[in-house]
Amino acid sequence: MIYDLIIIGGGPAGIAAGVYAARKKLKTLLIAESFGGQSVIATQINNFIGFKSISGIELKNVLESHLRDQKGIEIKEGGKISKIEKSAGGFLIFIGEAMPDGRQEYFESKTLLIALGSGHKRLNVSGEKEFEGRGVFYCSICDAPLMSGKTVAVVGGGNSGLYAVLDLIPYAEKIYVLEYSDVFRADPIYIDKAKESGKVEFIAMAKILEITGDRFVSNIKYEDRNSGEIKELKIGGVFVAIGYAPNSGLVNGLVEINQNGKIIIDHQTQKTSLEGVWAAGDITDVLYGQINIAIGDAVKAVLNINDYLKIK
């Protein structure tokens, strides 16, 4: 069977695309390792239109429920795509690894919509990889309870960093927020809540150099970029929240990607450089990474895909 459209990704963009594809009665398959995307890690989201405040998990559940209520769309959850190839009918999407006899699960589609979003950026400093899971964390909503009564460092002064701070406030005794630049870019509402707790100390112009410890993290070393002085904090954990990198490795070489690893698109249609492939969400070279924008761009993509299939 050849699908009209295969959507790759289960974040807000992928889900929105699935809802609209079902409404247009396109023969559609949505493939996702999991649902929710980046939004899952947020304790509270205050700028998603229609909700004054909603947690990342709640938003994920609302969006996923909307998708699963649609008739005519197939969903393959938990499938990890290993490669994408051009075919006579469009594209082949291969799942998992090939069997010893060469057989491999795959699906074929006339068109593709890439909505893989982005993943956590890493510090790439000494000790980060060694202490991952032993004091170095990337998901505060998952691991904040482990920091009960401890002093914690959060690296990153944007919204991701402040989401982590808000998750940690009920547990940690003290929280340092270290930011590379001289500006904390998080929304003021989150910074105000952090300050009100009385637990948070903000440190700007901090370049992280090393994370150390024994069996578990005990120290973080950084350079004061104003003075050049090397400083050290005694901590029980580090939460890395310096933003996200696009998950574009799967389509590297298939479509045009910019120097930041983002898929270059036509912003009127969401088309990529390869005919038959569209992209939406944070994986694209969109100017602003917002859930509302990702959803709108995904809807735009499906409407254009529908027009494309009518004349193909």
C-alpha positions as CSV (number, residue, x, y, z in Angstrom):
1,M,0.0,0.0,0.0
2,I,1.2,3.5,-0.9
3,Y,0.1,6.3,1.5
4,D,-0.7,9.7,0.3
5,L,1.2,11.2,3.3
6,I,3.5,9.9,6.0
7,I,4.1,12.3,8.9
8,I,7.2,11.8,10.9
9,G,7.1,13.1,14.4
10,G,4.7,13.1,17.4
11,G,5.1,16.6,18.7
12,P,2.6,19.5,18.4
13,A,3.5,20.0,14.7
14,G,3.1,16.3,13.8
15,I,-0.1,16.0,15.7
16,A,-1.6,19.1,14.1
17,A,-0.6,17.7,10.7
18,G,-2.3,14.4,11.5
19,V,-5.6,16.1,12.5
20,Y,-5.7,18.1,9.3
21,A,-4.6,15.2,7.1
22,A,-7.5,13.2,8.5
23,R,-9.9,16.1,7.8
24,K,-8.8,16.2,4.2
25,K,-9.3,12.4,4.0
26,L,-5.7,11.8,2.9
27,K,-4.5,8.2,3.3
28,T,-2.1,9.0,6.1
29,L,0.4,7.2,8.4
30,L,1.9,9.1,11.4
31,I,5.1,7.5,12.8
32,A,6.4,8.7,16.2
33,E,8.8,7.3,18.7
34,S,6.6,9.0,21.4
35,F,4.1,11.9,21.6
36,G,4.5,15.3,23.1
37,G,7.9,16.7,21.9
38,Q,9.7,19.4,23.9
39,S,6.5,20.6,25.5
40,V,6.3,17.6,27.8
41,I,9.1,18.9,30.0
42,A,7.4,22.2,30.8
43,T,5.8,22.4,34.3
44,Q,3.5,25.2,33.1
45,I,2.9,26.7,29.6
46,N,1.2,30.1,29.8
47,N,1.3,31.1,26.1
48,F,-0.6,28.3,24.4
49,I,-3.7,29.9,22.9
50,G,-6.9,28.7,24.5
51,F,-5.4,27.8,27.9
52,K,-4.4,30.4,30.5
53,S,-2.1,27.8,32.0
54,I,-1.4,24.1,31.2
55,S,1.3,21.7,32.0
56,G,3.4,20.1,29.3
57,I,2.0,16.6,30.1
58,E,-1.6,18.0,30.1
59,L,-1.0,19.6,26.7
60,K,0.5,16.5,25.3
61,N,-2.6,14.5,26.4
62,V,-5.0,17.0,25.0
63,L,-3.3,17.1,21.6
64,E,-2.8,13.3,21.4
65,S,-6.4,12.7,22.3
66,H,-7.5,15.0,19.5
67,L,-5.4,13.1,17.1
68,R,-6.6,9.7,18.1
69,D,-10.2,10.8,17.8
70,Q,-9.7,11.3,14.1
71,K,-10.9,8.6,11.7
72,G,-8.9,7.4,8.8
73,I,-5.4,8.1,10.1
74,E,-3.0,5.3,11.0
75,I,-0.6,5.7,13.9
76,K,2.7,3.8,14.4
77,E,4.0,4.6,17.9
78,G,7.4,3.5,19.1
79,G,8.9,3.0,15.7
80,K,12.4,4.3,15.2
81,I,13.1,5.2,11.5
82,S,16.5,4.1,10.3
83,K,16.5,5.6,6.8
84,I,14.5,7.3,4.1
85,E,14.9,6.5,0.4
86,K,13.4,7.8,-2.8
87,S,11.2,5.3,-4.7
88,A,9.3,5.2,-7.9
89,G,6.1,6.0,-6.0
90,G,7.6,8.6,-3.8
91,F,9.5,7.6,-0.7
92,L,10.3,4.5,1.4
93,I,10.5,4.8,5.2
94,F,12.4,2.0,6.9
95,I,11.8,1.1,10.5
96,G,14.4,-0.4,12.8
97,E,17.3,-2.6,11.6
98,A,17.3,-5.2,8.8
99,M,16.9,-8.9,9.8
100,P,19.7,-11.3,9.1
101,D,17.9,-12.3,5.9
102,G,17.8,-8.7,4.8
103,R,14.1,-8.2,5.4
104,Q,13.1,-4.9,7.0
105,E,9.8,-3.2,7.9
106,Y,9.1,-0.3,5.6
107,F,6.3,2.0,4.4
108,E,5.8,3.8,1.1
109,S,4.3,7.2,0.6
110,K,3.7,9.8,-2.2
111,T,4.7,12.6,0.2
112,L,6.4,13.2,3.5
113,L,6.1,15.8,6.3
114,I,9.1,16.0,8.6
115,A,8.1,17.2,12.1
116,L,10.9,15.7,14.2
117,G,11.5,18.8,16.3
118,S,14.7,19.1,18.3
119,G,16.6,17.5,21.1
120,H,18.6,18.7,24.2
121,K,21.8,20.5,23.5
122,R,24.8,19.4,25.5
123,L,27.6,21.4,27.2
124,N,30.3,19.1,25.8
125,V,32.5,19.7,28.8
126,S,34.6,17.3,30.9
127,G,32.5,15.2,33.3
128,E,29.1,15.8,31.5
129,K,29.0,12.4,29.8
130,E,30.6,10.6,32.7
131,F,28.1,11.8,35.2
132,E,25.0,11.6,33.1
133,G,22.3,10.0,35.2
134,R,24.6,10.4,38.3
135,G,24.0,14.1,38.8
136,V,23.9,15.4,35.3
137,F,20.3,15.6,34.0
138,Y,18.4,17.0,31.1
139,C,14.8,16.5,32.2
140,S,13.8,18.4,35.3
141,I,10.2,17.2,35.3
142,C,11.7,13.6,35.5
143,D,14.5,14.1,37.9
144,A,13.8,17.1,40.1
145,P,12.6,14.9,43.0
146,L,16.2,13.4,43.2
147,M,17.4,16.8,44.3
148,S,15.5,17.0,47.6
149,G,17.4,19.1,50.1
150,K,20.4,19.5,47.8
151,T,22.1,22.5,46.1
152,V,21.7,22.4,42.4
153,A,23.1,24.2,39.3
154,V,20.9,24.9,36.3
155,V,22.8,25.8,33.2
156,G,20.8,28.1,30.9
157,G,19.0,31.3,31.5
158,G,16.3,30.9,28.8
159,N,12.8,29.5,29.2
160,S,14.2,25.9,29.3
161,G,16.4,26.8,32.2
162,L,13.7,28.5,34.1
163,Y,11.3,25.6,33.5
164,A,13.9,23.5,35.3
165,V,14.2,26.0,38.1
166,L,10.4,26.0,38.7
167,D,10.5,22.2,38.8
168,L,13.3,22.2,41.3
169,I,12.0,24.8,43.7
170,P,9.8,22.4,45.7
171,Y,12.7,20.1,46.2
172,A,16.1,21.8,46.2
173,E,17.5,23.8,49.1
174,K,19.5,26.2,46.8
175,I,19.5,26.7,43.0
176,Y,22.2,28.5,41.0
177,V,21.3,29.6,37.5
178,L,24.3,30.0,35.3
179,E,24.1,31.8,32.0
180,Y,26.8,32.2,29.4
181,S,25.7,35.7,28.3
182,D,25.0,38.8,30.4
183,V,21.2,38.5,29.7
184,F,18.7,36.0,31.1
185,R,16.4,35.5,28.2
186,A,13.5,33.7,30.0
187,D,10.1,35.2,30.1
188,P,9.9,37.7,33.0
189,I,7.0,35.8,34.6
190,Y,9.3,32.8,35.2
191,I,12.2,34.9,36.4
192,D,9.9,36.6,38.9
193,K,8.6,33.3,40.2
194,A,12.1,32.1,40.7
195,K,13.1,35.2,42.6
196,E,10.0,35.0,44.8
197,S,11.1,31.5,46.0
198,G,14.1,32.9,47.8
199,K,16.1,29.9,46.7
200,V,17.5,31.0,43.4
201,E,20.8,32.9,42.7
202,F,21.4,34.1,39.1
203,I,25.0,34.1,37.8
204,A,25.6,35.7,34.4
205,M,28.7,35.6,32.2
206,A,29.5,32.1,33.3
207,K,31.3,29.7,31.0
208,I,31.1,26.1,32.2
209,L,34.4,24.4,32.2
210,E,34.1,21.1,34.1
211,I,31.7,18.9,36.2
212,T,33.4,16.8,38.8
213,G,32.6,14.3,41.5
214,D,33.2,10.8,42.8
215,R,30.3,8.4,42.4
216,F,28.0,11.4,42.0
217,V,28.4,15.0,40.9
218,S,29.8,17.2,43.7
219,N,31.2,20.3,41.9
220,I,30.8,22.5,38.8
221,K,33.7,24.7,37.7
222,Y,33.1,27.8,35.6
223,E,34.9,30.9,34.3
224,D,33.7,34.4,35.2
225,R,33.7,35.9,31.7
226,N,33.9,39.4,33.1
227,S,37.0,38.9,35.3
228,G,38.5,35.7,33.8
229,E,38.5,34.2,37.3
230,I,37.9,30.4,37.6
231,K,35.2,29.7,40.2
232,E,33.7,26.5,41.6
233,L,30.3,25.7,43.2
234,K,29.6,22.7,45.5
235,I,26.5,21.1,44.2
236,G,24.5,17.8,44.3
237,G,23.3,18.0,40.7
238,V,23.4,19.8,37.4
239,F,20.5,20.3,35.1
240,V,21.6,21.2,31.5
241,A,18.9,23.5,29.8
242,I,20.8,25.4,27.2
243,G,18.2,24.9,24.4
244,Y,17.7,22.4,21.7
245,A,19.3,21.2,18.5
246,P,17.2,20.1,15.5
247,N,16.8,16.3,15.0
248,S,17.6,16.6,11.3
249,G,20.2,13.8,11.1
250,L,17.7,11.4,9.5
251,V,17.2,13.8,6.5
252,N,20.7,15.1,6.2
253,G,21.6,14.6,2.5
254,L,18.0,14.2,1.5
255,V,16.9,17.9,1.8
256,E,18.8,21.1,2.1
257,I,19.9,21.9,5.7
258,N,21.5,25.2,7.0
259,Q,24.6,25.6,9.0
260,N,22.6,25.2,12.2
261,G,21.2,21.9,11.2
262,K,17.7,23.2,10.4
263,I,15.8,22.2,7.3
264,I,15.5,25.1,4.9
265,I,11.9,25.6,3.8
266,D,9.7,27.8,1.6
267,H,7.9,29.7,4.4
268,Q,4.8,30.2,2.3
269,T,4.2,26.4,1.7
270,Q,6.6,24.6,4.1
271,K,8.2,22.8,1.1
272,T,11.8,21.6,1.4
273,S,14.3,21.6,-1.4
274,L,13.2,18.1,-2.5
275,E,9.9,17.7,-4.3
276,G,7.4,15.7,-2.2
277,V,8.9,16.6,1.1
278,W,7.6,19.2,3.5
279,A,8.7,20.1,7.1
280,A,7.2,22.0,10.0
281,G,8.1,22.9,13.6
282,D,11.5,23.5,15.3
283,I,13.3,21.3,12.8
284,T,12.9,24.0,10.2
285,D,14.6,27.4,9.8
286,V,11.5,29.1,11.2
287,L,12.4,32.4,13.0
288,Y,10.6,31.8,16.2
289,G,10.4,28.4,18.0
290,Q,6.9,28.4,19.5
291,I,4.3,25.7,19.9
292,N,1.6,27.9,18.4
293,I,3.8,28.6,15.3
294,A,4.7,24.9,14.9
295,I,1.1,23.9,14.8
296,G,0.2,26.7,12.3
297,D,3.1,25.7,10.1
298,A,2.1,22.1,10.1
299,V,-1.5,23.0,9.1
300,K,-0.1,25.1,6.3
301,A,2.0,22.2,5.1
302,V,-0.9,19.8,5.0
303,L,-3.1,22.2,3.1
304,N,-0.3,22.6,0.6
305,I,0.3,18.8,0.4
306,N,-3.4,18.4,-0.3
307,D,-3.3,20.8,-3.2
308,Y,-0.1,19.1,-4.5
309,L,-1.8,15.7,-4.5
310,K,-4.8,17.0,-6.3
311,I,-2.8,17.9,-9.3
312,K,-0.1,15.2,-9.2
